[in-house]
Structure formats: structure tokens, C-alpha cells
Amino acid sequence: MHRALFARTLVIAPIALVAAATMAQDAPPNPQIDYDGFAQLTNSLGEVRQTRLLDRETFLARAAAEGALLLDTRSAAAFEAGHIEGAVNLPFSDFTSTSLREVIGENPDRPIYIYCNNNFSDNAPPVLAKKAPLALNIPTFINLHGYGYTNVWELGGVMETSEVPWVASGG
């Protein structure tokens, strides 16, 4: 009984893989999704990003300067539960040309300072750590550049929320 089932599985599995591959090849390309363009943008920014990491003191001083924007791209709920004082929230999932312009303004050279959950060692709400390759700073940096905002700086290092001017819910 088990041998017959195993033999059928050996025959059916490759057929299913071929059918799935054929269906994927037959799907028309979506002109609104450009994976290759994203990969090229990502690869071109690796070295740039490394030059834009700031220590805590420099980051906080520059983010507080006139004309600078401290941007928190976590969810609205996480932002509301706690964030660095002075931060403005625009969830990453809400990025569009229009929403970015409304928050950042008309000047694409405005200095923008970003941080994410993975800058904090607390690993407690509202800053639960994410997998390192998926830390929100990475796609935020890439997307801001992709939308034409290239004066982006990032909080470097790991610290506790108590090491920055943290505003908790209701504060």
C-alpha cells in the first residue's frame, strides 16, 4: 500500500512542478512590479547606506536641527505606543509619491533621519526585533532613495529606548 502511494507521488510530483512552472511562465508580466529594478536599486545603495549610519548623539542632534525630519515608518499603532521625541509617522506600507511629499515636503534634499525596531535592544512592544535582513531601516532607506529623497541618514548601533528621548503612549 505504501509503495503504491510512494510510486504515485514520485510520478505526480514532477508533473505538478512542471505545470506550476509553465503557469508562472504564461502569466503576463505586471508593468507595475519591477523586481529587477528594485534589485538594481538595492545593490547600488549598499555602499551609500554604510556612509549614512550615525552614532546616537550625532543622529539626535542632526534630527533636531531646523528643517530636518525625523521619520518613523513603523505602524501607526507601534508609533503611538512609543517613539523618539519629535518623530513624524508615515508607515512604510503607506509610502506613495503623494504621501511622502505631504510628510516630507517639496524639497527632495531635506535631511531625513530614520530608525527602526532593530535599533533597540529592548525587544518588547513597541520595538520588537525583526529578522536582521528584514529590519525596517533597509527598505525605508531604499524606498526613500527610489522616490527621489536621497538625503537620508540612519541611526546606527543598538541601544535601549531609555537611551534616547523616548515618548511613550500618552506622553
N, C-alpha and C positions, 0 to 999 in steps of 0.2 A: 504494500500500500504506500509506504513512504517513498519507495524507489520510484514508483509511477508518478507520484506528485513531484518529486525532485526532478525527474526527467522532463515532465511537462514544464516546470519552472525554467529549466535550462533552455528549452525551446522558446518559450513565450517571452522571457526577459529580454533577449536581444531584439526580438521583433518590436517590443514596446519601446526600447531605446531608439531604434531606427525610426519608428513612427513619430516619436516625440521630436527627434532631431529634424525630421522632414517638416513637421508642422511649424517648428521655430523658423526654419528657413523660408517657409512660404508666407510668414507674417510680413505684411508690408512695413517698411521702416517708418518710424514715427519722427517726422521732422522737428518735433518739439522736444525730443530727447537726444542728446548728443554725448554719449558716453566717451567717445574718443576725444572730443573737445574738452570734456571735464578732466580726463586723464592727462591730456597735454597741459592744461592749466595747472593742475595739481603738481605735475612734475616740474613745471617751470618755476613754481613758487617755493620749493623746498629750501633752497639756499637763502632766498629772500626772507622767509619766515624766521630762519635762525638768527638773522641780524635784527629782528624786531622783538626779541624777548627782553623784557626789562625786569630788574630786581624790584622788590616790593616798594621801596622808598621812591625810586625814580618813577615807577608806574603811577603811584598815588599822587605824586607832585605834578606830573605832566597831565594826568587825567583831571586834576582840579584846576588847571590853567584855563584862563578865559578862552573861549572858542573851542575847547576840547570837548569830546563826547565820550563818556564812559558808558559803553553799551553792554547790556546783559541780555544774551539771546536765549536764556533758558525759558522754560514755560512760564506763563503768567502766574500760575499757582506757586511755582518754586520761587519766582521773583518776589511775590507778595509775602511768602513765608520768611524771606531774608535775602538781603543783597548788600553790596558795597554801597555806602552812603554816596548819593549823587548820581547813581546809575539810572539809566533810562532803559526800559524794557521794550524789546521788539523780538518776540520769539522767532527762532531760526526758521521754523516752519511757515512763518508769515512773510518771509523775505520776498519782495517783488520790487521792481523798479520804483513803483509808486510809493509803497510803504517805506522803503529805505529813504527816498527823497523827503518824505514827510517827517521822518525822525532825524535824519542827518542834516537835511537842508540842501540848498542848491550848490554848495561848494564841495566838489568831489575831493578836494585836497584837505578838507577838515580832518584834523587828527582824531582818530577813533581808537579807543582803548578797550580791549576785550579781556574777559576772564571766563572761567567755567568751573563746573563742579570739581574737575581734576586738579585745580589749583589748591584745593583744600584737603587736609588730611582728616577732617572730622568724620567723613563717611557716615553722616547722619543727615536726615532731612533738614534743610532743603538742598544739601550738597552731597548727594550720594554719588560715589565714584562710578565712572563709566569705564568700559574697557579702554585701555590706553590708546589703541589705534582709532577709537571712535570718539575720543574726547571732543566736546563741542567746539573748542577753540580751533580745531583743524578745519572743519567745514565752514565755520564762520569766517575765518581768515580767507579761505579760498573763495567763498561766495562774495564777500565784500570786494575782493580784487576783481572777480568776474563781472560784478556790476559797476566797476569803474572807480571804486573807493580804495585807493592804494596806500593811503597814509594810515595804515593800521598797525597798532602796537599791542603786544600781548603781555599779560602778567606771567612772568617766568617763575619757576620754582613751586614748591608745595609748602603750605603753611596752614595754621588753624584759622578759622574765621575770626577768632579773638585777636589775631594779629593785624587785622585791617579794620577800618571804621565800618562795622557791620550793622545794618539796620534790620532788626527782626520785625516780624509781623506786628503791625500796630505802632511801630516806633518810627 
